[in-house]
Amino acid sequence: MKRSLITFGILFSLCLSMGLFTACSTEEEQAQPQQNLVNLAAKGKIILSMQDFNAEREITRAVQAPTDTQVVDLDNGMTAEISVERGRKRKTAATRASDILNGHFNLYALNPITNQRVGNLLKGTVKTTYTWISTPTPGFPWGHQEDTTTFTADAGSELELPSGTFTPDAGLSLMLAPGTYKFVCYNDAVEDNGTNLTIKNSVDNPLIGSTTATIPANSIEYKVDIEMKHPAVQCLVSLKNLIGDGEPTAGFVNMKGRLTATTTKAIQYSADLTSKTVIPGTDILEFSFGHSYYPDKNNIYLYVLPGDGIDMKLEFYNGTCYYKSVGTLKTSLAKLGTMSANDNYKLNIKINPSYEYLFNNGTTGYLRDKGMRTPIGIVVRRKTAGKKGLAVALNLASTSQVRAFTDTYISGVGFVYYTNKRAFPNLTDAFTDMDGYAYTWDANTSSNNEVKAGSDKYPAFKLAANYNPGVPTSGIGKWFLPSLGQIKLMMATIGFSRKSMSNEDMQSWASAALDYGFSKAAASNPPVVTADKSFEAICSSTCAQNQYFWLYWANYVNGFYRTDSSGYVLPFVEF
């Protein structure tokens, strides 16, 4: 097995010829002449290697397919989809910072017969630096660069990290006489009380290693090889939502969580690492994802104790997502199964919005509560005592794109004849327009005093007005072609846009969230969110600069903008 190598540069001098083995306590060292001892912090070297996670598993870069998704309701209506992937042994050496032997380490020696500590505890810092200088080959796609050591890797070969340097803390030494010792090394994620080493649930990666080695007499140099192992289980928590690179403030903010072990608090290793004891109790690990505008980067490594995943509880207790409090997410990690030391897992958590839907009987609610009702639209505005509710249809009114007017009626006819009596001077004002129903059904709004809903001169309006959701309905009004302000409201409610709109710029919105809202209700002909994350919809508002088109696009980069191309008809309804 290839290992990631870290070299501790520890220099020592042998002042006198070495005698027989002597294992000395600190008090014994003080009683011995100093010229009989070797200062391990002065000269020599100790080499550490690190066992990769899943060393005993199948050799493959892939991970197991995620478990069946578990859906957990949050207190405020959002849901979390949770699945688990179990890691396998990698073909290449570890390259993530969490897998590299960087940090602060501690080293002590034991008399191999009595298992009593000998000498002082030696502490120091290790920083691994390297430079990638070869052309990346298959299996080596990274190009991370730092100063210090350079190396190349042959195509198809496994990669070993170069040596690092151990720098002892100021004033520390480890004085030993020539002879055989058991050396124990651990990082600061491990607790040491002088007799036992203890690991707990942590955000830090605990590492422990030991070996038996001999400091030979009459030698200026020696080498001690210690394989550092993972006594804990690595769990990568990947937190995502639907925002992606859309509206940033709708993403995760101040997300805080805790991991609770219900049956074990810690594992305590004896000084010689030959035995361990599980200490009963409850252990709570607090962690935070902080601020993130890119939810796909929300990853954190947790290191949990070996055992049964059912004894671990994961909870998010603070933070916002989709402009709302996340509420409380509590879930068991039972899907992790039985966890052994040096295992690793990926816990996928995707937080989704739970939209309110309009059902065929005029009532509203979440899909999980639909019962015998059929969803026909997504609620854009809730019904209040003084205002009707507003919903967007789950499906387009047509299977193809249509124009706001047909060429037949545009050609040779004054354009104003087919506009609304009210035309907005700019888009900023048009974004306040909420009169889509009137433009569709009220003749007084038309320049020719004609009800556009029933006229072939206005195919987009007629398509919207005659929309059929596919099931009998009650308790709702007539379908209509929405105004620009009503489309804006939909993008704010479903697409989580909160930016002001001016000129032709709506700012960012979450196209994935809008797409999710329709697909979750199994819409048969939902609005199209294209590969460039644009969404097309014809609106019923008119602008003075271009009065004869009712077509606007919603794009997460460019926002709503006028176009003379064809677009989709997406009906709205009041209830």
C-alpha positions in Angstrom: 0.0 0.0 0.0 1.4 3.4 -0.9 1.3 5.9 1.9 1.6 9.7 2.2 4.9 10.3 3.9 5.8 13.0 6.4 9.4 13.3 7.6 10.1 14.7 11.0 13.6 16.1 10.9 14.8 15.5 14.4 18.5 15.9 14.9 20.6 14.3 17.7 24.2 14.0 18.6 25.9 11.0 20.2 28.5 12.3 22.5 29.8 8.9 23.9 29.8 5.3 22.7 26.6 3.6 23.5 26.2 0.9 26.2 23.5 -1.7 26.8 19.8 -0.8 26.7 18.6 1.5 29.4 15.0 2.7 29.6 14.9 5.7 31.9 12.2 7.7 33.5 12.6 11.5 33.7 14.0 11.2 37.2 16.5 8.6 36.1 17.5 10.9 33.2 18.3 13.6 35.7 20.4 11.2 37.7 22.4 10.0 34.7 25.3 11.9 33.2 23.9 13.9 30.2 26.7 12.6 27.9 25.1 9.1 28.1 21.8 10.3 26.6 20.7 11.1 23.1 18.6 14.3 22.5 16.1 13.2 19.9 15.1 16.9 19.4 18.6 17.7 18.2 19.6 15.2 15.6 18.2 12.2 13.7 14.8 11.6 11.9 11.5 10.1 12.5 9.3 9.2 9.5 5.5 9.1 9.7 3.3 7.5 7.2 -0.5 7.7 7.2 -2.9 4.9 6.6 -5.6 5.9 4.0 -9.2 5.7 4.9 -10.9 2.4 3.9 -7.6 0.7 3.6 -9.2 -2.7 3.9 -11.9 -2.1 1.3 -12.1 -2.7 -2.4 -9.6 -0.7 -4.4 -11.5 1.8 -6.4 -11.8 5.6 -6.8 -15.6 5.3 -6.8 -17.9 5.3 -3.8 -20.9 3.2 -3.2 -24.2 4.5 -4.6 -26.1 6.6 -2.0 -28.7 4.9 0.1 -32.4 5.4 -0.4 -33.2 9.0 0.2 -34.8 9.8 3.6 -37.0 12.9 3.6 -37.2 14.8 6.9 -39.7 17.7 7.4 -38.3 20.9 9.0 -40.3 22.9 11.4 -41.0 25.7 9.0 -42.2 23.6 6.0 -38.9 23.0 4.3 -37.7 19.5 3.8 -34.3 17.8 3.9 -33.4 14.9 1.6 -30.7 12.8 3.3 -28.7 9.9 1.8 -25.4 8.3 2.7 -22.5 7.1 0.5 -19.9 4.8 1.9 -16.3 5.3 0.8 -13.9 2.8 -0.7 -10.2 2.5 -0.8 -8.6 5.0 -3.2 -6.1 4.1 -6.0 -4.1 7.3 -5.4 -2.7 8.9 -2.4 -4.7 11.4 -0.4 -4.5 15.0 -1.4 -7.2 16.8 0.6 -5.9 18.9 3.5 -7.9 16.7 5.9 -5.9 13.7 4.7 -2.4 15.2 4.9 -0.2 15.1 8.0 -0.2 18.8 8.8 -0.6 20.3 12.2 0.7 19.8 15.7 2.0 16.4 16.9 3.2 14.8 20.1 5.7 12.0 20.6 6.6 10.0 23.7 8.7 6.8 24.3 7.7 3.7 26.4 9.8 1.0 28.0 8.7 -1.9 25.9 8.8 -4.2 28.9 7.0 -2.1 31.6 5.1 0.2 29.2 6.1 3.1 31.4 6.9 6.4 29.8 10.5 7.3 29.4 11.7 10.9 29.1 9.7 14.0 28.3 6.8 14.5 25.9 8.2 16.0 22.6 5.9 18.4 20.8 6.3 20.0 17.4 4.6 21.3 14.3 4.5 19.7 10.8 3.6 21.5 7.6 3.7 19.6 4.4 4.4 21.7 1.3 4.8 20.5 -2.3 4.9 21.7 -5.9 3.3 19.9 -8.8 5.6 20.3 -11.8 4.6 17.6 -14.2 1.7 17.6 -16.7 -1.4 16.1 -15.1 -2.1 12.6 -16.2 -5.2 10.4 -15.8 -5.6 9.8 -12.1 -3.7 13.0 -11.2 -6.0 15.8 -12.2 -5.0 18.3 -9.5 -2.5 21.1 -10.0 -2.0 22.4 -6.4 1.2 24.4 -6.0 3.2 25.4 -3.0 6.9 26.1 -2.3 9.6 23.9 -0.9 9.8 20.5 -2.5 9.3 19.5 -6.1 8.5 16.1 -7.5 7.1 14.4 -10.6 5.0 11.3 -11.1 5.1 8.9 -14.0 1.9 8.4 -15.9 -0.2 5.8 -14.2 1.9 5.6 -11.1 0.7 6.2 -7.5 1.7 9.4 -5.9 3.5 9.8 -2.6 3.6 13.2 -1.0 7.1 14.6 -0.2 8.6 14.9 3.2 7.6 17.6 5.6 9.6 19.0 8.5 9.0 18.6 12.2 9.9 21.7 14.2 10.1 21.1 17.9 8.4 23.5 20.2 10.9 25.9 21.8 12.7 24.5 24.8 11.5 20.9 24.5 13.7 17.8 24.3 13.4 14.1 24.5 16.5 12.5 26.1 17.0 8.7 25.7 19.8 6.3 26.1 20.6 3.9 23.2 18.2 0.9 23.2 14.8 -0.3 22.2 11.7 1.7 22.8 8.0 1.8 21.9 7.3 5.2 20.3 3.8 6.6 20.4 2.7 9.6 18.3 -0.6 11.5 18.2 -1.9 14.8 17.0 -3.8 17.5 19.1 -7.2 16.0 18.3 -6.2 13.3 20.9 -6.4 13.9 24.6 -3.5 12.7 26.7 -3.7 12.5 30.5 -0.3 10.9 31.0 -1.7 7.4 31.3 -4.3 7.1 28.6 -5.1 8.5 25.1 -8.7 9.6 24.6 -10.7 10.4 21.4 -14.1 11.9 21.1 -16.4 13.1 18.4 -14.6 16.0 16.8 -14.3 18.3 13.8 -10.5 17.5 13.9 -9.0 14.4 12.5 -7.5 12.3 15.4 -4.4 10.4 14.5 -2.5 7.8 16.6 0.5 5.7 15.6 3.0 3.5 17.4 6.0 1.4 16.6 8.9 -0.3 18.4 12.4 0.9 17.3 15.9 0.7 18.4 18.3 3.6 18.9 21.6 1.9 18.0 24.8 2.5 19.8 27.7 4.0 17.8 25.4 5.5 15.2 24.9 9.2 14.4 21.7 8.6 12.4 18.7 6.4 13.0 15.2 6.1 11.6 11.9 5.4 13.3 8.9 4.5 11.0 5.5 5.2 12.5 2.2 4.5 10.7 -0.4 7.0 11.8 -3.9 5.5 11.8 -7.4 6.9 12.1 -9.0 5.7 15.3 -12.2 7.6 14.3 -14.7 7.4 11.5 -14.6 10.2 9.0 -18.0 11.6 8.0 -18.2 14.3 5.3 -21.4 16.3 5.7 -22.4 17.9 2.4 -25.1 20.5 2.7 -26.8 21.9 -0.4 -29.9 23.7 -1.5 -31.4 24.7 -4.8 -30.0 28.2 -5.1 -26.7 27.4 -6.7 -25.2 30.5 -8.0 -28.5 32.4 -8.0 -29.7 34.9 -5.4 -26.9 34.7 -2.7 -28.8 35.9 0.4 -31.3 33.1 -0.1 -28.6 30.5 0.6 -27.3 29.3 3.9 -26.5 31.9 6.6 -25.1 31.1 10.0 -25.9 27.4 9.8 -25.1 25.7 13.1 -25.5 22.1 13.9 -24.6 19.5 16.5 -23.7 15.8 16.5 -24.9 13.9 19.5 -23.7 10.4 20.5 -26.4 8.8 22.6 -24.5 5.8 23.9 -20.8 6.6 23.9 -18.8 9.6 25.0 -15.2 8.7 24.3 -12.8 5.8 23.6 -9.8 5.6 25.9 -6.6 3.8 24.8 -4.1 2.6 27.3 -0.6 4.1 27.1 0.8 1.2 25.1 -2.2 1.2 22.7 -2.8 -2.5 23.3 -6.3 -2.1 24.8 -9.1 0.4 24.8 -12.1 1.2 26.9 -15.5 2.8 25.9 -16.6 5.4 28.4 -20.4 5.6 28.7 -22.2 9.0 28.5 -23.4 11.6 26.0 -21.1 13.6 23.8 -22.3 16.7 21.8 -20.2 18.1 19.0 -21.0 21.7 17.9 -20.1 22.8 14.4 -21.0 25.6 12.0 -21.0 26.0 8.2 -20.8 29.8 8.4 -21.8 32.0 5.6 -21.9 30.6 2.1 -23.1 32.0 -1.2 -22.3 28.7 -2.9 -24.1 25.9 -1.1 -22.3 23.2 -3.1 -19.1 24.3 -1.2 -20.8 23.7 2.1 -18.8 20.6 3.2 -17.5 19.8 6.7 -15.6 16.8 8.0 -16.8 15.3 11.2 -14.9 12.5 13.0 -17.1 10.2 15.0 -16.5 7.2 17.2 -16.7 3.7 15.8 -20.0 1.9 16.5 -23.5 1.8 15.2 -24.7 4.8 13.3 -28.1 4.5 14.9 -26.6 5.9 18.1 -25.6 9.2 16.4 -28.1 12.1 16.0 -27.5 15.0 13.6 -29.3 18.3 14.2 -29.4 21.7 12.7 -30.6 24.2 15.2 -29.9 27.7 13.9 -29.5 29.5 10.6 -31.6 30.6 7.6 -32.2 29.2 4.1 -34.6 30.5 1.4 -35.0 33.6 3.6 -36.6 31.5 6.4 -35.3 30.0 9.6 -34.2 26.4 9.0 -36.1 25.4 12.0 -34.9 22.1 13.6 -33.6 19.2 11.7 -33.1 16.1 13.8 -32.2 12.8 12.2 -30.5 9.6 13.1 -27.5 8.4 11.2 -28.8 4.9 11.2 -28.1 4.5 7.4 -24.4 4.7 8.2 -24.7 1.2 9.6 -22.0 -0.3 11.7 -18.9 1.9 11.6 -15.4 0.7 12.1 -12.3 2.8 12.8 -10.8 4.2 9.6 -14.1 4.0 7.7 -15.4 7.1 5.9 -18.8 8.2 4.7 -20.5 11.1 2.9 -23.7 12.3 4.3 -25.7 14.2 1.6 -28.2 16.7 3.0 -30.2 18.7 0.5 -32.7 21.3 1.9 -35.6 21.9 -0.4 -38.5 24.4 -0.1 -41.9 23.1 0.5 -44.1 25.2 -1.8 -47.8 25.6 -1.1 -50.0 24.3 -3.9 -53.4 25.2 -5.2 -55.6 22.1 -5.4 -58.6 21.4 -7.7 -61.2 22.2 -5.0 -59.8 25.7 -4.4 -57.9 24.9 -1.2 -54.2 25.1 -0.6 -51.5 23.2 1.3 -48.3 21.1 1.0 -48.1 18.1 -1.3 -47.6 15.8 1.6 -51.1 16.8 2.9 -52.9 16.6 -0.5 -54.9 13.5 0.3 -57.5 13.0 -2.5 -56.9 16.5 -3.9 -55.1 17.2 -7.1 -52.6 20.0 -7.4 -53.2 22.4 -10.3 -50.9 25.3 -9.4 -48.3 26.8 -7.2 -49.3 29.5 -4.8 -47.7 32.8 -5.7 -49.7 34.9 -3.1 -51.6 33.6 -0.2 -55.3 34.4 0.3 -56.0 37.0 3.0 -59.1 38.6 4.4 -58.7 41.6 2.0 -57.1 40.0 -1.0 -57.6 37.0 -3.2 -54.9 34.4 -3.5 -52.8 34.0 -6.7 -51.4 30.9 -8.2 -49.5 29.9 -11.4 -50.6 26.9 -13.4 -48.5 23.8 -13.2 -48.5 23.4 -17.0 -48.1 25.6 -20.0 -51.2 26.4 -21.9 -49.8 25.0 -25.1 -47.2 22.4 -26.1 -45.5 24.9 -28.4 -44.3 28.5 -28.3 -46.7 31.2 -29.5 -46.5 34.9 -30.2 -48.5 37.5 -28.4 -49.9 38.4 -31.8 -50.0 36.5 -35.1 -48.3 38.0 -38.1 -51.7 38.1 -39.8 -53.0 40.6 -37.4 -49.8 42.6 -37.1 -49.3 43.1 -40.8 -50.9 46.2 -42.3 -52.6 47.2 -39.1 -51.8 49.9 -36.6 -50.0 48.2 -33.6 -51.7 50.5 -31.1 -55.0 48.9 -32.0 -54.0 45.7 -30.3 -52.5 47.1 -27.1 -53.8 47.9 -23.7 -55.1 51.4 -23.0 -52.4 51.7 -20.3 -48.8 51.6 -21.4 -46.0 51.8 -18.9 -43.1 54.2 -19.7 -40.4 51.8 -18.5 -39.9 48.4 -17.0 -39.5 49.8 -13.5 -43.1 51.0 -13.5 -44.3 47.9 -15.4 -42.9 45.7 -12.6 -45.6 47.2 -10.4 -48.4 46.1 -12.7 -50.7 43.5 -11.1 -53.7 43.7 -13.6 -53.3 40.6 -15.7 -56.8 39.5 -15.0 -58.3 42.8 -16.2 -56.1 42.8 -19.4 -57.4 39.3 -20.2 -61.1 39.6 -19.3 -62.0 43.4 -19.2 -62.9 45.0 -22.5 -62.3 48.4 -21.0 -58.6 47.7 -20.8 -58.2 47.1 -24.5 -57.5 49.8 -27.0 -60.2 48.4 -29.3 -62.6 47.7 -26.3 -62.5 44.0 -27.1 -62.2 41.1 -24.5 -58.9 39.6 -25.4 -59.7 36.3 -23.8 -62.2 35.5 -26.5 -60.5 37.0 -29.6 -58.3 35.2 -32.1 -56.5 38.5 -32.5 -54.8 37.8 -29.1 -53.8 34.1 -29.2 -51.7 34.3 -26.1 -54.6 35.8 -24.1 -57.0 33.3 -25.5 -54.8 30.3 -24.7 -54.4 31.4 -21.1 -58.1 32.1 -20.7 -59.1 28.7 -22.0 -56.5 26.7 -20.0 -57.7 23.3 -18.7 -55.8 21.9 -15.7 -57.1 18.4 -16.6 -59.4 17.9 -13.6 -62.7 19.5 -12.6 -62.2 22.6 -10.4 -64.2 24.6 -7.9 -63.5 27.6 -5.7 -61.2 29.3 -8.2 -61.6 32.2 -10.7 -60.9 32.4 -14.4 -57.4 31.7 -15.8 -55.6 34.7 -17.3 -52.4 35.9 -18.9 -50.3 37.4 -16.0 -48.9 40.9 -16.0 -45.2 41.7 -15.6 -45.6 42.4 -11.9 -47.4 39.1 -11.4 -44.5 37.3 -13.1 -42.1 39.2 -10.9 -44.0 38.1 -7.9 -43.8 34.5 -9.0 -40.0 34.7 -9.4 -39.7 36.2 -5.9 -42.0 33.5 -4.4 -40.8 30.4 -6.2 -37.4 31.6 -7.5 -36.4 33.5 -4.3 -35.4 36.7 -6.0 -35.3 39.7 -3.6 -33.4 42.3 -5.6 -35.1 45.4 -7.0 -35.8 45.4 -10.6 -34.9 48.4 -12.8 -34.6 48.8 -16.5 -34.3 45.3 -17.8 -32.4 43.8 -14.9 -34.1 41.5 -12.4 -30.9 40.3 -10.9 -30.4 36.7 -9.8 -33.0 34.1 -9.2 -33.0 30.4 -8.6 -34.0 28.7 -11.8 -33.4 25.3 -10.1 -35.9 26.2 -7.4 -38.6 27.2 -9.9 -38.0 24.0 -11.8 -38.2 22.0 -8.6 -41.6 23.5 -7.7 -43.2 22.3 -10.9 -41.5 19.0 -11.1 -42.3 18.0 -7.5 -46.0 18.2 -8.4 -45.4 16.0 -11.5 -46.4 18.7 -13.9 -46.8 17.1 -17.4 -46.0 20.3 -19.4 -44.1 22.6 -17.0 -42.4 25.8 -17.9 -39.1 25.4 -19.6 -36.0 26.3 -17.8 -33.3 26.2 -20.5 -29.7 25.1 -20.3 -28.7 28.7 -19.8 -31.1 28.9 -16.9 -33.6 31.2 -18.7 -37.3 31.0 -18.4 -39.7 32.3 -21.0 -43.2 33.7 -20.3 -45.5 36.1 -22.2 -46.9 38.8 -20.0 -50.0 41.0 -20.5 -48.4 44.3 -19.7 -47.4 46.8 -22.4 -44.7 49.4 -22.5 -44.8 52.6 -24.5 -41.5 52.0 -26.3 -42.7 48.7 -27.8 -46.4 48.4 -27.4 -47.3 45.5 -29.5 -45.4 42.7 -27.7 -46.4 41.0 -24.5 -43.3 38.8 -24.3 -40.7 38.9 -21.6 -38.0 36.4 -20.5 -36.9 35.7 -17.0 -33.1 35.0 -17.0 -31.0 34.5 -13.9 -28.3 36.7 -15.4 -30.1 39.3 -17.5 -33.4 39.3 -15.8 -36.6 40.1 -17.6 -36.1 41.7 -20.9 -38.2 42.5 -24.0 -37.9 40.4 -27.1 -39.7 40.0 -30.4 -39.3 36.2 -30.4 -41.9 33.7 -29.5 -42.5 32.7 -25.9 -44.6 30.4 -23.7 -48.0 31.1 -22.3 -48.2 30.3 -18.5 -51.7 31.0 -17.1 -52.4 32.4 -13.6 -55.6 32.2 -11.6 -57.0 33.9 -8.5 -58.7 32.0 -5.7 
